[in-house]
């Protein structure tokens, strides 16, 4: 199914060559209503033995308040509309297997029976021209095969997304380095690589300080770029980003004047009137529809499947629409927007400092009143700064503002004796002596005692840059420290390190109360093997880590820990795959294997999925409960 949920036949196999081929045909989304798609996510197998068979009513006493729902029933009858649909195709029996993939997001408020975080990617549809009953073992084998295919499909999709994200990250790094070396965004369009290399596009443009730079194969004219920027500031002023694959459908009034050269637009605003824009040209799509295509105003009736009376293909050309922008491309552009905003703010701050220093240099030759005005202006800038700033004279006493401490409490205090924490005094003294001698330093970590109402109230961790303060005779009279507060980041990092240490202490504890534990990552390799597993199997942690858990560690013939037969291997694969898919029935499964000493170990196996902070499945944890001895 495509993004607009219409279907396309990708592959086909015909036992009967007289049957009409459907390969390459497209079918409207209304052919399979929304409720039918949701049912396929709940019940992934749907079998129809005989579409012409008469249904049998289910009689109940009416005690069910919501009525009797047969959505998950294998033997439910075929609806009249679906029966008509199959008869139009010339088929009488069918077996449909759903292919579902992860969407990457889970809605905790969704109380439906539909498995959260998954979507219907496609269907495997088997048709038969006469009544056909598929036995349950065959259906189960087909369902397992489709699940394995879905897992492989998910890996291929994730790999493709990772490759695109890797390319975008590489381009972001190069562009960010370019911004660090050459302040201002102009380098993004005048140097190589440029913004056209970040995402796939036919042209790009930069609107900065009223000027326009254009790059790429076919970017719009400067007047057209300016017109689009005015439209974004007028109609989309509340948003800092905009994306569409059809400017015509998005309501841009001059879309037809652009023609097919710029149908898709991806734009971000990094200041009040400055934009980065990417353009995509028209992409003609040849769509072979099965039967008559649905009208644009057709509504998707959730209770009825529309019968198709004809499967003849016709050609439809879609105009004024480009290839859609992918999520990874929009994420890359958004990251560049944030980097550009930060670089622009730093550039403006440096420019303001340069202007201030230039003004101070001009006022050195003027009278004392003018110098006092400059001093007052400098004090005002320091007082309104959002970063920690600290001034220290040659005797080590504070004579300037420190963020977080009132000026009246900081002035006159000894930096080393009263404000600097004990563990940072040596480093702070070295920094002050070096700065007073004219050697300025950067990124030095010091810890300061925070004062509240005349008493210590915690600690402030800063990374500071030092510079020497000079008088009008260019003599060093003190030191200025400009810092960055990293207290929160350090606390979070310390907590993370402690949690990681607690986890390793528990899992790898030799205490016999800790059960044997092993793990597998999302690619099938062994990622965990604790002391309990070593005692149980005789295999050390270094011997199994990095090896395929199913095949090299547990398996047949040449495996380290051999299983009884192929059925045992298949059962283990099913349990692990079910845990990866999020099924709850993965506890206390009977499991047996031969240890290194060829002793048969019969245990109970519990498998739980392992997720990261974003809820993405990164592997499984397996816990073993022995039935032969107390562990």
Secondary structure, DSSP 8 states (H G I E B T S, - for coil): --TTS-EE------SSTTS---TT-EE-GGGS-HHHHHHHHH--EEEES-TTS--------S--TT----TT-TT----HHHHHHHHHHT-SEEEEEEEEEE-S---TT--SSS-TTEEEEEEEEEEESS-----HHHHHHHHHHHHHHHHHHHHHHHHHHHHHHHHHHHHHHHHHHHHHHS-STTHHHHSSS-GGGTS--SEEEEEETTEEEEEESS---HHHHHHHHHHHHHHSTT-SEEEES-TTTTT-TTHHHHTTS--EEEEEESSSS-EEEEEE----EEEEEESS---TT----TT-----S---EEEEEE-S------HHHHHHHHHHHHHHHHHHHHHHHHHHHHHHHHHHHHHTTS-HHHHHHHHHHHHHHHHT-SS-EEEEETTSBB-S-BTTB-HHHHTT-BIIIIIB-GGGHHHHHHHHHHHHTT----SEEEEEEEEETTEEEEEEEEEEEEEEEE-TTS-EEEEEEEEEE-HHHHHHHHHHHHHHHHHHHHHT---TTS-EEEEEETTSBEEEE-HHHHHHHS--HHHHTTSBTBTTTEESTTSSEE-SSHHHHHHHHHHHHHHHHT-S--SSEEEEEE-TTS-EEEEEEEEEEEE-TT--EEEEEEEEEESSS--
